[in-house]
Amino acid sequence: MKKLAKQLLENKSKTVPILSFPATQLLGVSITDLISSPEIQATAMQTIASRCSVGASLNMMDLSVEAECFGAPIRFSEDDIPTVEKPILSESKDAEKLPLPTIGSGRTSIYIEGIRLAKRRITSIPVLCGTIGPYSLAGRLMDMATLMYECYDSPDETHALLEKTTAFIISYILALKSAGADGVIMAEPVAGLLSPTLAEEFSTPYVKKIIDAVSDENFLFVYHNCGGTVPSMADQIASLGADIYHFGNAISLKDILPKMPSDSIVMGNLDPLLFKEGTAEDINLGLQKIYDECSGFPNFMLSTGCDVPATAKWENIDAYFKKINELYA
């Protein structure tokens, strides 16, 4: 286990939730402001690191950045996370004409500089960047249902598309790493919609390629998958060699933990919607249930199941940290 991972595991009360966009409430800025300014991003990361008992600082989990670089139109909103407006590929073979974006194009330059600034300011805990996974990126460039059909009808062309998304993600992570990131959390949620057989062909090998290309002893790789088919994919996920596996609330962690490597951390998986729609008591009960079921595993750490909504109630976020501190006291 890498040194940074051991440090996280030795202090489990310093949780690592996927918490970034609610910082807009603390700073009095819009989401558009946040995703458009490296200075605001670094300030947001620093603010959360100062206010909350976190074991690592995460930048914005904006999964539209990479698709935008490929030319996908993005829908922006003052109070919601950017989303891809419509796909740009109607079938896999169209990817042949798709140029590989340069690093620094689109908003990648903003996020790279945001990490650079954050790393200068946040020195007591690791700073993690965020990216999308290769199959999930393909699912934003093409309609997700169409992409799944293409896996059956045009496998060679689909592999060519995935080679292209993988190459870009590797370059992007390496640029974020050069800017000072201590690790990356890569979200591959669309792979959670695939059957184990399709995932083994069209997601797992490409994720593994990325991990092998960017990892070293001083760089953490966090694999996030919030799909419901994770238990049936457990063996192939375990073979990826990630330092940390982060799972969503669509599954029961107590079922997946025995199947994960004992020398990797497993994090999750409180329903993130509770932060927006629930109460502090809901947060407490949810955390207690997961803790009771999973705390017997030495490599388990409590976390959120996915990204905490931008409009989450801060009293619920505060309750989350208070309850975790009590559980691990």
N, C-alpha and C positions, 0 to 999 in steps of 0.2 A: 504494500500500500504506500502511495506517495506521501511525502511529508505533509503537504497541504491537506490531504484527505485525513491523515491521522490527527492533525490539529483540529479539524472540524469534528471528528468523531469523539475526541477527548473532551469536548465542551459542547454537549448536545443542547444545552439551554440556549446556545447561540445558534438559533435556527436559521435556515436558508430558504425562506419562502420566495416565490416568484412575485416580488413586490416592487413595482416601479411607477406605474402610471398614477396611483393615488397621490404621488408627490405633487401633482398639479394643484391639489387642494391646499397643500401646505404653502406652496409658493405663490398662489394666486395667479396662475398662468393657465392657458388653454393647452389642450393636447397638441394643437397645431404649433403653438410656441415651442413646446417641448421637443417635438420631432424635427424642428427646423433649426435648432440652435445647440451647438456642442457645449456652449457655456451654460445654458439652462440645464442640459442633460447632466453635466458634471455637478452642478449645484443640487439638482434633484437627488442624485446618488449620494452626495455628501450629506444632504439633509436627512435622508432615511437612515444612513449609517450612523448619524449622530443621535437621532431620536429613538431608533429601534435597536433591540438587542439581536443583531444579525451576525452570522458568522462569515458572511461574504456580501459584497456589494454587487448588485446586478444592474446592468444598463437596461434600456427599454427593450422589451420583447415585442418588437414590431416586425411581424412576419410578412409585411408587404414590401420591405426594402429590396430584397433580392429580386422579386418579380418585377418591380418597377425598373430595375436596371436592365432587364430583358425587354422592356418596352410595354409591360402591362399597365393599363390605365388604373390609377388609384383614386379611390373616393376618400377625401379628407373631411374631417369634422372637428369642430371646436371641442367637443366633449366625448368623442369616441375614437377608438383606435383605428388607424387607417386600414382599409380593406381593398382587395383587388376588385375592381368594378366589373370586369368581364375578361374571359380568357382571350388569348391572342393566337392560340393554336387550335385548329379544328381537328387535326389528326397528328400522330407522332411524326410522320414523315416531313411535316412542315418545319420541324426543328432543324432540318438540314440547312435551311436558309437563315436560321437564327444566329446572329453573331454572338460570340462570347463577350460579355461586357467587360470593360476594363475596371479595375478597382479604383475607386474614387468617383466613378460615375454615379448619377442619381444622388441618393442620400447616404451612400456608403461613406463618403468623405466626412459627413456630419457625425456619423456614429463612430468612425475611427478617431476623429479629433475629440469627441466626447470621452472616449476611453482614455485617450492620452491625458486630458485635463483631469479626469477623475483619479487616475493613478497617481498623479502628482499630489492630490489633496487627501486621498484616502490611503493611509500607510499602515494602519493597524490590522486590517483584514484583507483577504484576497479580493481582487476586482475581476468580475466575470463579465464577458460579453455574451451576446445572444444571437443565434442565427436559426434559420429554418433548415430542415432536413432535405435531402435530395428528392425523395418521392413526393414529399409535401410541396416542394417548390414546383415540381412538374404539375402537381394538382392545382396550382394557381395559374400556371401558364395555359393549361387545358382544363376544360370542364372535368370534374373529378369522376363522374360516371363514364364519360367518354374515355378517360385515361384508363379506367379499369377494363373497359372493353378492348382497348388497344393492347393491353397486356396479353390478351388471348389472340387477337386478330393480327397484330403487327408487332410481335415481340422484339424483332431486331431493331426496328425503328424506335420502339420505346426504350430499349437499352441505349441507343444512340442519344436520345433525349436525356436520359439519366446520366450518361457520361458527361454531358455538357453541364447539367445542373451541379453535378458533383465537382467538376473542375472549378466552377466559379465559387462554390462554397469553400473549397479548400483555399483558394486564393484570398477570399474575404477573411476567413479565420486567421490566416497567416498574417494579413495586414493588421488585424485587430491585436494579434499577439505581439507584433512588432511595436505597436503603439503602447504596449504595457500590460495587456490583459493577462491575468494569471490563470485563466481557464475560460471555457465556453460552455454554455448550456444550449444544446441543439435540440430543437423541437421537431419531431417527426410524427405529428399526430395523425396525418392521413394514412400512414402505414397501419395504424390501428384499425382501419376499416377493411384491410385486406385479409384474405384467408392466409393461414400460415404458409401454404405452398407458394402463393403469389408474393408474400412478404419476403420469403427466403430467396426469391429470384430477383425481385424488383426494388427492394429496400435494403435488406440486411447487408449484402455485399458492398453496396455503395456507402452506407454508413461506416462500415468497417474500413473502407478505403480512406474515408475522411479521417477517422480516428488515427489510423496508422500514419497519415501524412502530417498531422498537426501535433500529435502528442509527444511529450518528453517528460522527464522526471519533475520538472518545475511547472508543468501546465496541466490543469485538470480538465477532463472531458466529462461533461454531464449529459447523459442521454435522457431526453424527456419524451414519453409517449403516453397520451391520455386516452388511447383507444380501448374499447371494451374487449378486443381480441388478444390483449397482451398475455393472459394466462396460456393460451394455446400457442403463443409464439415464444414462450419462456426460454426454451432451450437455445433458440437462435439469438435471442436478446442477450442471454447470459454469455454467449460466445463472442460478443462484440469487443469485450475488453475495455469497457468504459470504467472510469474511476467511480462514478456515481450514477445510479439509475433512479430517475425521478418519474413517478407514475401518477396518473390522474385518478379521480374518485369513481370512475366507471368500473373499477375492479376492487376486490378486497385484497389489501396488502398482505394480510396473514396467509393468503393462498399463494402469493407470488414470492414472498421472502425465502421460503425454503429452496426455491429453484434458482435463486440468484447467487453469484459467487460470494463466499463469505468474506473475501478480502476486498470487496467493493461495497460502498455505502448505498443503501436503499432509502430513498426519501419519499414522503407523501403523507397522506393524500386527502387533506381536508377539502371539502367542496368549496371552491372559491366563491360561488354564488351566495354562500352564507354571509360573507362579508358585506354584501350589498343588500340582500333581502332578509337576512336573519337578525338575531339579537346576540348580545354578548353571551347569554345562556346557551344559545344554539352552538356558538363557537366552543364554549367550555365542554358541552356534552359531546360534540363531535370529536374534539381532541382527546377527551378521556376515553372514548370508545376505541379509537385507533391505538392509543397508548396501551390500553389494557390488552388488546389483541396482539400487539407487535413488539412491545418493549422487551420481551424475552430474547429477541434476536440482537446480539451485540452490534451488528452493523446497521441497525435501523435508526433513522432520525425522523422526527416529525417535520412536516412541511405542508405547504398548500398543495392541492391537487393540480393546479394550473395557475395561470396569471390572475392575480387579484384585480377585479374590475376597477377602472379609473374612478367610478362613482361609489366605491365602497365607503362604508361609514368608518370613520377613524376610531370611533369608540369600539367598534368590533375588531379593528386591527390591533388596537391597544390591548383588548381582552385576549387576543390570540397570544401576544407576547407574555402577558401576565400569567396566563394559564400554563404555558410551556415552562416558564420559570418555576412555577409551583411544582409541576410534574417532575422536573429534573433537579429540584432543590436538594 
